[in-house]
Amino acid sequence: MKIEKLLLKLLSIIFISIFLSNCSKKDDGDFEEPEIITEEVAPITLNNEINDFIWNGLNEIYLWQEDVPNLADNKFATQDDYYTFLNSYNIPENLFDGLLYQIDVVDKFSYLVDDYVELENSFSGTSASNGLDFGLVRLSGSDDVFGYVRYIANNSDASTKDISRGEFFLTVDGQQLTLNNYSNLLFGSNDSYTLGFADITNNTIALNGKTIALTKTNFTENPILINKTIVAGAIKVGYLMYNQFIADFDDELNTAIAELKSQGISELVLDLRYNPGGRVSSAIILSSMITGQFTDKVFSTEVWNKRYQDYLKANDAESLINRFTSTLLDDSPINTLNLNKVYVLTTSGTASASELVINCLRPYIDVVQIGSSTTGKYTGSVTLYDSSNYGRENANPNHTYAMQPLVFKSANVNGVSDYYNGLTPDYLITYNTASGSGEGENLTNLGILGDVNEPFLEKALSLITGSTTKLSTKSKSFLGVDFKNVADSKDFTPLGKGMYTTLKK
């Protein structure tokens, strides 16, 4: 057996040797080089050109570009690497959000839209609206949401209905508002809905049987809600409620200031409590109207990302400075009040360009802030379109996406900026609740806007006349409710709480 196994092994070795010898030699005995086959790899193709627009735009101009690793200039070694990264995002909105710096912590206000026509309309005050401006809150310990009416826009659908400031609503088309459904019910695709109104008693809200049907239209809201003169003792006080900085209404604002001036006012109460911001140039114009004695002095300065800042400093340093003006954008003269003091009413809904007015007037005149702390938005944005220079002209016809990223931060002439927690009022408005106290507006005692007994205005008038430094006993007697803010109607407009300017080229 051992001999048989040994013979089999020898035969196998001989066979393998012969086989290898034949495979390694040609017939003529020369060595044959092995054939190497290389397969050419196709380059990666871009799946979505919108993603390319988003990355390039943010890489170019985003305020925090240097702080986002995925926006670094040397992030991608090859075009294939770049396209592979972009193709990993199937939805443009996800890419945009993923490239923001500490989204909802530091950057709370950059946004992407899929319809820039709608965005452009919002800059002129036009949007799908029924004219009802409201806040949304929830009672402590509950996920149920209810709304309260802040004001009704003039000449809107809501202005023709039986709705008043200070009323509460609990349902939409019969459905209870909750944290999960309020966005879809109030700001979804439905242009018409019916609100179910409610009353609050002993910190409990319940339907009262009243219902109102409202319809959204393509509506342009005049941001000047109220402009009037109040005689307080021997003093004529102007009261201007201004709800958004919109350049298309600068002429109307100029007329409003002229009316106050013609009536001989010596004091001004500027109500910005529901003003989420808007055009920087309109903020400069309003500030110049309130004063008038600081033409061409520095109103604010801007700080952009390093790439833009270095370029602008070297080529157009003056563009980083905004100055008080004596004219509107069309060079027509503005009306001025030449005041050395202004009283400004604020809430957490006071944002952006509204805060810019307060912060940038403070080095020059006495700004008396009344109410509660503001939003805390000291940054501004520009609109970027998918074109070679990010302008509207020659924008990519294949889509209507546009970006509104934060690109600069503002500071006043003394360099004050970065007010993350908002601007703190000189006179904080408070009210009593069942569990302690609240700050800002008391939902059970909002009062009538422009009325001398409305709590915020009442406080301003008491400071102007020197009659008292406290709210009236009547205002203090309304027991407030304990609630948590959820959102407000302006959060769902394309502009939102935005401050914007034009792109510097």
Secondary structure as UniProt FT lines:
FT   HELIX           2..23
FT   TURN            27..28
FT   HELIX           49..61
FT   TURN            63..64
FT   HELIX           65..67
FT   HELIX           69..71
FT   TURN            73..74
FT   HELIX           79..87
FT   HELIX           92..98
FT   TURN            101..102
FT   TURN            104..106
FT   STRAND          111..113
FT   HELIX           116..123
FT   TURN            124..125
FT   STRAND          126..129
FT   STRAND          132..139
FT   TURN            140..141
FT   STRAND          144..152
FT   TURN            154..155
FT   HELIX           158..160
FT   TURN            165..166
FT   STRAND          168..172
FT   TURN            173..174
FT   STRAND          175..176
FT   TURN            179..181
FT   HELIX           182..187
FT   STRAND          192..201
FT   TURN            202..203
FT   STRAND          204..215
FT   STRAND          217..220
FT   STRAND          224..232
FT   TURN            233..234
FT   STRAND          235..242
FT   HELIX           247..249
FT   HELIX           250..262
FT   TURN            263..264
FT   STRAND          267..271
FT   TURN            273..274
FT   STRAND          278..279
FT   HELIX           280..290
FT   TURN            295..296
FT   STRAND          298..304
FT   HELIX           306..315
FT   HELIX           317..320
FT   STRAND          321..323
FT   TURN            329..330
FT   STRAND          341..346
FT   TURN            348..349
FT   HELIX           353..361
FT   TURN            362..364
FT   STRAND          366..371
FT   STRAND          379..381
FT   STRAND          384..385
FT   TURN            388..389
FT   TURN            393..394
FT   TURN            397..398
FT   STRAND          402..404
FT   STRAND          406..411
FT   TURN            413..414
FT   TURN            420..421
FT   STRAND          427..428
FT   STRAND          430..433
FT   TURN            434..435
FT   STRAND          436..439
FT   HELIX           443..445
FT   TURN            449..450
FT   TURN            452..453
FT   HELIX           455..465
FT   HELIX           473..476
FT   STRAND          483..488
FT   HELIX           489..492
FT   STRAND          499..500
//
